[in-house]
Amino acid sequence: MAIVPLNGIELNVQTEGSGDLVVLVMGTGSPGRVWRTYQVPALVKAGYRVAFFDNRGIRPSSECADGFTIDDMVADTAALIEHLGGRRT
């Protein structure tokens, strides 16, 4: 995984595969690695570039002791997609 600075925090991000980008977003309480069991291998096999990450508050991403909102998490995801060169379809 790579630590990526975005929106004043650091997100722990992993990408696998090649092709069009698919970003998998985990719920608020689990690490992104949960996607690795089934979804990531299936999407990579189907020809996609897959990114998944640990949301803010899930270590080793920034802990954000002052709290955060769902809007913060949405902004993090949008910034990550832009960082990875993703596009809207």
C-alpha positions in Angstrom: 0.0 0.0 0.0 1.0 3.6 -0.5 0.4 6.6 1.7 -1.2 9.4 -0.3 -1.5 12.9 1.0 -5.0 14.3 0.2 -7.2 17.0 1.7 -4.7 17.7 4.6 -4.6 14.0 5.6 -3.0 10.8 4.5 -4.8 7.9 3.0 -3.5 4.3 2.9 -4.2 3.3 -0.8 -3.6 0.2 -2.8 -4.1 -0.3 -6.6 -4.0 -3.5 -8.5 -4.6 -4.4 -12.2 -4.8 -2.2 -15.3 -7.6 -0.8 -17.4 -10.5 1.5 -16.4 -10.4 2.6 -12.8 -12.8 1.1 -10.2 -12.6 2.6 -6.7 -13.9 0.5 -3.9 -15.1 2.4 -0.8 -15.4 0.6 2.5 -17.9 1.5 5.2 -16.7 3.7 8.1 -15.5 0.9 10.4 -13.5 -1.5 8.3 -10.2 -1.4 6.5 -10.0 -1.4 2.7 -8.2 -4.7 2.7 -11.6 -6.5 3.2 -12.1 -6.0 -0.6 -9.1 -8.2 -1.4 -10.9 -11.5 -0.7 -13.4 -11.5 -3.6 -14.0 -8.2 -5.3 -10.4 -7.2 -6.1 -9.4 -10.5 -7.8 -12.7 -10.6 -9.8 -12.4 -7.0 -11.0 -8.7 -7.4 -11.9 -9.5 -10.6 -13.8 -12.2 -8.7 -15.6 -9.6 -6.2 -16.8 -10.1 -3.3 -14.4 -7.6 -1.2 -12.4 -8.9 -1.4 -8.8 -8.1 1.0 -6.0 -9.1 0.5 -2.4 -8.1 2.5 0.7 -8.5 2.9 4.4 -10.8 5.8 5.2 -9.7 8.5 7.5 -9.9 7.2 11.0 -8.8 3.7 10.0 -5.1 3.3 10.6 -2.6 3.6 8.9 -4.6 6.4 7.3 -4.8 9.6 9.4 -6.7 9.2 12.6 -8.4 12.6 12.7 -8.8 13.0 16.4 -10.9 16.1 15.9 -13.5 14.1 14.1 -14.8 14.1 10.5 -18.0 13.9 8.6 -19.4 11.9 5.7 -18.8 15.0 3.5 -15.1 14.8 4.5 -15.0 11.1 3.4 -16.8 11.9 0.1 -14.2 14.7 -0.6 -11.4 12.2 0.2 -12.8 9.7 -2.3 -13.2 12.4 -5.0 -9.6 13.7 -4.4 -8.3 10.1 -4.6 -10.1 9.5 -7.9 -8.6 12.7 -9.3 -5.1 11.7 -7.9 -5.3 8.4 -9.7 -6.4 9.9 -13.0 -9.9 8.6 -12.9 -12.7 10.1 -15.0 -16.5 10.2 -14.9 -18.3 7.9 -17.3 
